[in-house]
Amino acid sequence: METDIVIIGGGVVGCAIAYYLSRAGVSATVVERGEIGAQASGAAAGLLAPLGPLSGPGPLADFLLAGCALLPELVETLTEETGLHMGYQQTGALRTVRDPKRVARLKKRWEAWKPLGLPMHWLSGDEARQLEPLLSPDVCAAVYAPTEGQIQARQFVLALAQAARQRGAIVRTQTEIVALERSATRVTGVRTAEGERLSCQQLVIAAGAWTAHATAWLSFPELPIRPLRGQLLSLQQPAPSLQRIIFGEAAYLVPGDERIIVGATREEAGFALAVTEEGTTWLRTTAQRLLPVLAHSEMLATWAGLRPKTPDNQPLLGPLPGWENVVMAAGHNSVGIMTGALTGRSIADLLLTGQLAPITRPFSLERFSS
Ligand SMILES: Cc1cc2nc3c(=O)[nH]c(=O)nc-3n(C[C@H](O)[C@H](O)[C@H](O)COP(=O)(O)OP(=O)(O)OC[C@H]3O[C@@H](n4cnc5c(N)ncnc54)[C@H](O)[C@@H]3O)c2cc1C
């Protein structure tokens, strides 16, 4: 089969690239070994909360804030195009502390966040409980960011894939790429597990935590992307319900209509996707420390996903060094839902114009070459 652009991976990154290419009238082929959005992208809690991963201004801050800023209009367009609802909401988020000894640390972070320009309010424990009466009585301070929000991550990916398909992209599921064909410094095609060959002019590797496997087929020295498992669970919403996102105790609570998502562990466990009793117990007890009423909430579901982790927690974007027609778009760690659309737009631009947008340039692989 002849196709110009092949994208390995049908997570948020691969689907967003295909979507932005399709908006420019270019139909790419997304090849996904399972189902669309069934790995990290579908497991994600859907936080659109850029402050957490940031310790002040810099390239990652620019990327996260621009990524989130793209979403309101994009979600509206995708909803119109596909009819899918993604639960996009600016619910606001509270970053809480329960231990008075940790207040100074939160204050330091708050000072570091100020130059980012996001609306924020410093609250006492009582002021935080006025906003969220279910918060534990021992919460003694909080930072409230009213514009942070959430999206249903899986629905978002499905909408990107469907909109891309409607504009001509080919989305192949249950199709695993097992080898790449090359001629000198160009990839000329990909091979599926069924032995089918897809020829390509350009290849994008958007294979999430598995990206290093794909670059290994090019005899590329080991790429610094590793899986970092995150376990989550959902609990029944109490009545009255939690309205805002809560961070605290190294965990978060994300409220929905009927359930609260509690996340997430951070574990080096290779590619194992198992949910463990230890993980579930930690999530439940931490959730209860933040919101004691959750002791009475039924557990609805548990699941896990693999974050594509890089050593500096920043993505790897742009051409694969030494190859003329291979582009990487991976390593989004804990922020791929927030930044997937911006990644998609930037990588589509790169494929169409040969130019990487300035906001994306700091994330090239070259930063690790020394
Ligand atoms: C527990 C958890 C919570 C998270 N919460 C948030 C959050 O709240 N907000 C946020 O912004 N981010 C969050 N993230 C991070 C976010 O989910 C990831 O950064 C993002 O999903 C990465 O997207 P991706 O497309 O690169 O990877 P993936 O979604 O993993 O997609 C990669 C795809 O490539 C496919 N693939 C791999 N190899 C092959 C092959 N050889 N052939 C064919 N297909 C292949 C895989 O099957 C997979 O579907 C969370 C992640 C986890 C694990």
The ligand as a MOL file (V3000), in Angstrom:
LIG
                    3D

  0  0  0     0  0            999 V3000
M  V30 BEGIN CTAB
M  V30 COUNTS 53 58 0 0 0
M  V30 BEGIN ATOM
M  V30 1 C -1.8790 7.3660 35.0520 0
M  V30 2 C -1.6680 8.4970 34.0970 0
M  V30 3 C -2.3190 9.7220 34.2890 0
M  V30 4 C -2.0990 10.7760 33.4190 0
M  V30 5 N -2.7840 11.9430 33.6000 0
M  V30 6 C -2.5710 12.9660 32.7480 0
M  V30 7 C -3.3110 14.1620 32.8890 0
M  V30 8 O -4.1450 14.2730 33.7840 0
M  V30 9 N -3.0610 15.1930 32.0260 0
M  V30 10 C -2.1300 15.0900 31.0340 0
M  V30 11 O -1.9160 16.0540 30.3040 0
M  V30 12 N -1.4540 13.9440 30.8460 0
M  V30 13 C -1.6570 12.8960 31.6740 0
M  V30 14 N -0.9660 11.7370 31.5140 0
M  V30 15 C 0.0640 11.6780 30.4800 0
M  V30 16 C -0.5260 11.3630 29.1300 0
M  V30 17 O -1.4570 10.3310 29.2580 0
M  V30 18 C 0.6000 10.9440 28.1800 0
M  V30 19 O 1.6370 11.9000 28.1750 0
M  V30 20 C 0.0460 10.8420 26.7440 0
M  V30 21 O -1.1040 10.0420 26.7460 0
M  V30 22 C 1.0720 10.2510 25.8150 0
M  V30 23 O 0.4510 10.0910 24.5780 0
M  V30 24 P 1.0990 9.2230 23.4430 0
M  V30 25 O 0.2090 9.3070 22.2660 0
M  V30 26 O 2.5270 9.6340 23.2950 0
M  V30 27 O 1.1590 7.7440 24.0680 0
M  V30 28 P 0.0470 6.5890 24.1360 0
M  V30 29 O -1.2830 7.1130 24.4650 0
M  V30 30 O 0.5970 5.5240 25.0080 0
M  V30 31 O -0.0380 6.1010 22.6360 0
M  V30 32 C 1.0150 5.4110 22.0100 0
M  V30 33 C 0.3670 4.3460 21.1590 0
M  V30 34 O 1.3490 3.7350 20.3400 0
M  V30 35 C 0.9320 2.4000 20.1260 0
M  V30 36 N 2.0690 1.6200 19.6650 0
M  V30 37 C 3.2560 1.4430 20.3220 0
M  V30 38 N 4.0740 0.6600 19.5780 0
M  V30 39 C 3.3930 0.3530 18.4350 0
M  V30 40 C 3.7100 -0.4130 17.2930 0
M  V30 41 N 4.8790 -1.0420 17.1680 0
M  V30 42 N 2.7840 -0.5030 16.3030 0
M  V30 43 C 1.5960 0.1230 16.4080 0
M  V30 44 N 1.2410 0.8610 17.4870 0
M  V30 45 C 2.1230 0.9810 18.4850 0
M  V30 46 C 0.4230 1.9720 21.5040 0
M  V30 47 O -0.4350 0.8540 21.4130 0
M  V30 48 C -0.2790 3.2350 21.9860 0
M  V30 49 O -1.6640 3.2230 21.7550 0
M  V30 50 C -1.2070 10.6280 32.3360 0
M  V30 51 C -0.5970 9.4040 32.1160 0
M  V30 52 C -0.8400 8.3340 32.9780 0
M  V30 53 C -0.2080 6.9990 32.6900 0
M  V30 END ATOM
M  V30 BEGIN BOND
M  V30 1 1 1 2
M  V30 2 1 2 3
M  V30 3 2 2 52
M  V30 4 2 3 4
M  V30 5 1 4 5
M  V30 6 1 4 50
M  V30 7 2 5 6
M  V30 8 1 6 7
M  V30 9 1 6 13
M  V30 10 2 7 8
M  V30 11 1 7 9
M  V30 12 1 9 10
M  V30 13 2 10 11
M  V30 14 1 10 12
M  V30 15 2 12 13
M  V30 16 1 13 14
M  V30 17 1 14 15
M  V30 18 1 14 50
M  V30 19 1 15 16
M  V30 20 1 16 17
M  V30 21 1 16 18
M  V30 22 1 18 19
M  V30 23 1 18 20
M  V30 24 1 20 21
M  V30 25 1 20 22
M  V30 26 1 22 23
M  V30 27 1 23 24
M  V30 28 2 24 25
M  V30 29 1 24 26
M  V30 30 1 24 27
M  V30 31 1 27 28
M  V30 32 2 28 29
M  V30 33 1 28 30
M  V30 34 1 28 31
M  V30 35 1 31 32
M  V30 36 1 32 33
M  V30 37 1 33 34
M  V30 38 1 33 48
M  V30 39 1 34 35
M  V30 40 1 35 36
M  V30 41 1 35 46
M  V30 42 1 36 37
M  V30 43 1 36 45
M  V30 44 2 37 38
M  V30 45 1 38 39
M  V30 46 1 39 40
M  V30 47 2 39 45
M  V30 48 1 40 41
M  V30 49 2 40 42
M  V30 50 1 42 43
M  V30 51 2 43 44
M  V30 52 1 44 45
M  V30 53 1 46 47
M  V30 54 1 46 48
M  V30 55 1 48 49
M  V30 56 2 50 51
M  V30 57 1 51 52
M  V30 58 1 52 53
M  V30 END BOND
M  V30 END CTAB
M  END
